[in-house]
Amino acid sequence: MFLHNKRLQYTVRVAEPNPGLANLLLEQFGGAQGELAAATRYFTQALSEEDSGRKDLLLDVATEELSHLEIIGSIIVMLNKGAKGKVAEGVQEEGELYRDINGAGNDSHITSLLYGGGAPLVNSAGVPWTAAYIDTIGEPTADFRSNIAAEARAKIVYERLMNVTTDPGVKDALGFLMTREIAHQISFEKALHSIQPNFPQGKLPGMPEFSRTYYSMSSGEPNVRGPWNSDEEFEYVENPTPAVDGGDGTASVTLNEQDSVTLTMMKERTQSDLTVDPVTGADLGSGLAQGTPE
């Protein structure tokens, strides 16, 4: 059960309308790293979570993300307040109105015209929100790592948004939202590492002869070595050659007799004739096939 409180989780004060900034903030409303994506990600994970503690955590954070969606949507609408009335009522001359809502070359006129200065579920480029943003796999040791990365990406977007506004109230609210991404990362890290062991993800341990092998697949300089490919942690293979399993590196399949006969028939029917040099469309187009001089 969800109950809505009419007051926002954090007090928001917008100094003045700014349709261009509103468009940029749409990234955190209907974008891949935005609050709706976060809320649906954690909510759907919670539904299938078998651990009661992690289920509570995911539902709590999912619900808070909906609160953040309300905050960011409210800011977007307030930043569009001036344009909303002007577009709806047509109180300016056409050219003047266009210049007003277009600002410094941003696309806020599109948002104003299509969505009436509201907060549509699109990103800052106008791309509609999609459930494809949700990458839940249904394994907590994988999903919580993805959640940590998602919160980190959202924090970075909030930082960038704070860097493009001088509105103190907006900057303050964005700072709160950014900080909550940090808090969620910490909670998700704690939840992940409360599962022991949690690596490798899932149940199967992997093939031991390959799990600590590093293949240097990029030739040329510089050839940098670090803890990610150190001799202490990995068996470092300088020039890997096929096949690393000791086989001949070819692909093969065992077919039953009927499939083998059918495949042979198709192979013979579609076999290339290496004795001919057919005239092609490219030859005809060049004029050489008709004897046209170069």
SULFEN-V809154 format. One record per residue. N is the residue number from 1. RES is the residue in one small letter. OMEGA is omega in whole degrees, 0 to 359 (none if undefined). NEAR is the number of other ideal C-beta (glycine too) atoms within 10 Angstrom. Layout:
n->N res->RES omega->OMEGA near->NEAR
n->N res->RES omega->OMEGA near->NEAR
This chain:
n->1 res->m omega->176 near->2
n->2 res->f omega->175 near->5
n->3 res->l omega->183 near->4
n->4 res->h omega->173 near->8
n->5 res->n omega->187 near->8
n->6 res->k omega->178 near->4
n->7 res->r omega->179 near->7
n->8 res->l omega->178 near->14
n->9 res->q omega->181 near->15
n->10 res->y omega->183 near->14
n->11 res->t omega->182 near->11
n->12 res->v omega->177 near->18
n->13 res->r omega->180 near->12
n->14 res->v omega->185 near->20
n->15 res->a omega->183 near->14
n->16 res->e omega->178 near->11
n->17 res->p omega->179 near->20
n->18 res->n omega->184 near->25
n->19 res->p omega->179 near->26
n->20 res->g omega->177 near->22
n->21 res->l omega->178 near->22
n->22 res->a omega->179 near->29
n->23 res->n omega->178 near->25
n->24 res->l omega->181 near->21
n->25 res->l omega->177 near->27
n->26 res->l omega->179 near->27
n->27 res->e omega->180 near->21
n->28 res->q omega->177 near->29
n->29 res->f omega->182 near->25
n->30 res->g omega->181 near->26
n->31 res->g omega->184 near->22
n->32 res->a omega->181 near->17
n->33 res->q omega->188 near->20
n->34 res->g omega->188 near->25
n->35 res->e omega->178 near->23
n->36 res->l omega->177 near->20
n->37 res->a omega->180 near->26
n->38 res->a omega->182 near->26
n->39 res->a omega->181 near->19
n->40 res->t omega->177 near->18
n->41 res->r omega->185 near->23
n->42 res->y omega->180 near->28
n->43 res->f omega->181 near->17
n->44 res->t omega->176 near->17
n->45 res->q omega->182 near->25
n->46 res->a omega->183 near->18
n->47 res->l omega->183 near->11
n->48 res->s omega->182 near->12
n->49 res->e omega->182 near->19
n->50 res->e omega->180 near->7
n->51 res->d omega->187 near->13
n->52 res->s omega->179 near->8
n->53 res->g omega->179 near->10
n->54 res->r omega->177 near->20
n->55 res->k omega->178 near->15
n->56 res->d omega->180 near->12
n->57 res->l omega->183 near->22
n->58 res->l omega->179 near->27
n->59 res->l omega->178 near->16
n->60 res->d omega->182 near->14
n->61 res->v omega->178 near->23
n->62 res->a omega->180 near->19
n->63 res->t omega->177 near->14
n->64 res->e omega->179 near->18
n->65 res->e omega->174 near->26
n->66 res->l omega->175 near->19
n->67 res->s omega->179 near->18
n->68 res->h omega->176 near->25
n->69 res->l omega->178 near->21
n->70 res->e omega->179 near->17
n->71 res->i omega->185 near->23
n->72 res->i omega->177 near->26
n->73 res->g omega->178 near->21
n->74 res->s omega->178 near->15
n->75 res->i omega->181 near->27
n->76 res->i omega->181 near->26
n->77 res->v omega->179 near->15
n->78 res->m omega->178 near->22
n->79 res->l omega->180 near->28
n->80 res->n omega->187 near->27
n->81 res->k omega->182 near->16
n->82 res->g omega->181 near->17
n->83 res->a omega->183 near->26
n->84 res->k omega->180 near->20
n->85 res->g omega->182 near->13
n->86 res->k omega->180 near->19
n->87 res->v omega->183 near->22
n->88 res->a omega->187 near->11
n->89 res->e omega->177 near->8
n->90 res->g omega->185 near->10
n->91 res->v omega->179 near->10
n->92 res->q omega->172 near->14
n->93 res->e omega->187 near->9
n->94 res->e omega->182 near->8
n->95 res->g omega->180 near->8
n->96 res->e omega->179 near->11
n->97 res->l omega->180 near->17
n->98 res->y omega->180 near->14
n->99 res->r omega->182 near->12
n->100 res->d omega->184 near->18
n->101 res->i omega->178 near->25
n->102 res->n omega->176 near->17
n->103 res->g omega->183 near->17
n->104 res->a omega->176 near->6
n->105 res->g omega->179 near->7
n->106 res->n omega->182 near->18
n->107 res->d omega->185 near->17
n->108 res->s omega->177 near->25
n->109 res->h omega->179 near->20
n->110 res->i omega->178 near->15
n->111 res->t omega->181 near->27
n->112 res->s omega->183 near->26
n->113 res->l omega->185 near->13
n->114 res->l omega->188 near->12
n->115 res->y omega->175 near->17
n->116 res->g omega->180 near->13
n->117 res->g omega->180 near->26
n->118 res->g omega->180 near->14
n->119 res->a omega->182 near->23
n->120 res->p omega->178 near->18
n->121 res->l omega->175 near->16
n->122 res->v omega->174 near->20
n->123 res->n omega->185 near->23
n->124 res->s omega->176 near->21
n->125 res->a omega->178 near->10
n->126 res->g omega->181 near->15
n->127 res->v omega->183 near->12
n->128 res->p omega->176 near->9
n->129 res->w omega->180 near->19
n->130 res->t omega->177 near->12
n->131 res->a omega->176 near->9
n->132 res->a omega->176 near->8
n->133 res->y omega->185 near->18
n->134 res->i omega->186 near->17
n->135 res->d omega->179 near->13
n->136 res->t omega->180 near->15
n->137 res->i omega->177 near->12
n->138 res->g omega->176 near->10
n->139 res->e omega->189 near->12
n->140 res->p omega->180 near->22
n->141 res->t omega->174 near->17
n->142 res->a omega->184 near->17
n->143 res->d omega->181 near->24
n->144 res->f omega->174 near->25
n->145 res->r omega->177 near->17
n->146 res->s omega->179 near->16
n->147 res->n omega->178 near->27
n->148 res->i omega->179 near->18
n->149 res->a omega->179 near->13
n->150 res->a omega->178 near->23
n->151 res->e omega->179 near->23
n->152 res->a omega->179 near->14
n->153 res->r omega->179 near->13
n->154 res->a omega->178 near->27
n->155 res->k omega->181 near->19
n->156 res->i omega->178 near->12
n->157 res->v omega->178 near->22
n->158 res->y omega->177 near->24
n->159 res->e omega->182 near->13
n->160 res->r omega->177 near->12
n->161 res->l omega->178 near->21
n->162 res->m omega->181 near->16
n->163 res->n omega->184 near->9
n->164 res->v omega->178 near->11
n->165 res->t omega->174 near->18
n->166 res->t omega->180 near->9
n->167 res->d omega->186 near->17
n->168 res->p omega->180 near->11
n->169 res->g omega->178 near->16
n->170 res->v omega->180 near->24
n->171 res->k omega->180 near->15
n->172 res->d omega->180 near->14
n->173 res->a omega->178 near->24
n->174 res->l omega->177 near->25
n->175 res->g omega->177 near->14
n->176 res->f omega->181 near->15
n->177 res->l omega->177 near->24
n->178 res->m omega->182 near->18
n->179 res->t omega->179 near->12
n->180 res->r omega->174 near->22
n->181 res->e omega->177 near->22
n->182 res->i omega->180 near->12
n->183 res->a omega->180 near->12
n->184 res->h omega->176 near->24
n->185 res->q omega->181 near->18
n->186 res->i omega->179 near->11
n->187 res->s omega->181 near->18
n->188 res->f omega->177 near->24
n->189 res->e omega->180 near->15
n->190 res->k omega->180 near->11
n->191 res->a omega->180 near->19
n->192 res->l omega->186 near->20
n->193 res->h omega->170 near->13
n->194 res->s omega->173 near->13
n->195 res->i omega->181 near->13
n->196 res->q omega->354 near->7
n->197 res->p omega->178 near->8
n->198 res->n omega->178 near->15
n->199 res->f omega->356 near->11
n->200 res->p omega->184 near->12
n->201 res->q omega->179 near->14
n->202 res->g omega->187 near->11
n->203 res->k omega->186 near->7
n->204 res->l omega->184 near->7
n->205 res->p omega->184 near->9
n->206 res->g omega->181 near->10
n->207 res->m omega->188 near->9
n->208 res->p omega->182 near->8
n->209 res->e omega->181 near->11
n->210 res->f omega->186 near->11
n->211 res->s omega->179 near->10
n->212 res->r omega->178 near->10
n->213 res->t omega->177 near->14
n->214 res->y omega->178 near->17
n->215 res->y omega->176 near->15
n->216 res->s omega->187 near->13
n->217 res->m omega->182 near->8
n->218 res->s omega->181 near->6
n->219 res->s omega->179 near->8
n->220 res->g omega->181 near->5
n->221 res->e omega->0 near->5
n->222 res->p omega->177 near->5
n->223 res->n omega->189 near->10
n->224 res->v omega->175 near->7
n->225 res->r omega->179 near->12
n->226 res->g omega->181 near->7
n->227 res->p omega->180 near->8
n->228 res->w omega->178 near->9
n->229 res->n omega->184 near->15
n->230 res->s omega->178 near->11
n->231 res->d omega->180 near->9
n->232 res->e omega->184 near->5
n->233 res->e omega->187 near->12
n->234 res->f omega->163 near->15
n->235 res->e omega->187 near->11
n->236 res->y omega->179 near->13
n->237 res->v omega->187 near->14
n->238 res->e omega->183 near->9
n->239 res->n omega->182 near->8
n->240 res->p omega->178 near->12
n->241 res->t omega->179 near->7
n->242 res->p omega->354 near->9
n->243 res->a omega->187 near->10
n->244 res->v omega->179 near->13
n->245 res->d omega->180 near->10
n->246 res->g omega->178 near->7
n->247 res->g omega->182 near->9
n->248 res->d omega->175 near->8
n->249 res->g omega->179 near->10
n->250 res->t omega->178 near->7
n->251 res->a omega->181 near->4
n->252 res->s omega->178 near->7
n->253 res->v omega->177 near->7
n->254 res->t omega->182 near->6
n->255 res->l omega->171 near->12
n->256 res->n omega->188 near->8
n->257 res->e omega->182 near->7
n->258 res->q omega->179 near->8
n->259 res->d omega->180 near->11
n->260 res->s omega->179 near->12
n->261 res->v omega->181 near->10
n->262 res->t omega->180 near->12
n->263 res->l omega->178 near->12
n->264 res->t omega->178 near->11
n->265 res->m omega->180 near->10
n->266 res->m omega->181 near->9
n->267 res->k omega->180 near->9
n->268 res->e omega->181 near->8
n->269 res->r omega->185 near->7
n->270 res->t omega->183 near->7
n->271 res->q omega->179 near->8
n->272 res->s omega->174 near->6
n->273 res->d omega->185 near->7
n->274 res->l omega->184 near->6
n->275 res->t omega->184 near->5
n->276 res->v omega->174 near->7
n->277 res->d omega->189 near->8
n->278 res->p omega->173 near->6
n->279 res->v omega->184 near->10
n->280 res->t omega->176 near->10
n->281 res->g omega->178 near->8
n->282 res->a omega->178 near->9
n->283 res->d omega->181 near->13
n->284 res->l omega->181 near->11
n->285 res->g omega->181 near->9
n->286 res->s omega->182 near->12
n->287 res->g omega->183 near->11
n->288 res->l omega->181 near->13
n->289 res->a omega->179 near->13
n->290 res->q omega->180 near->8
n->291 res->g omega->179 near->6
n->292 res->t omega->180 near->8
n->293 res->p omega->179 near->5
n->294 res->e omega->none near->5
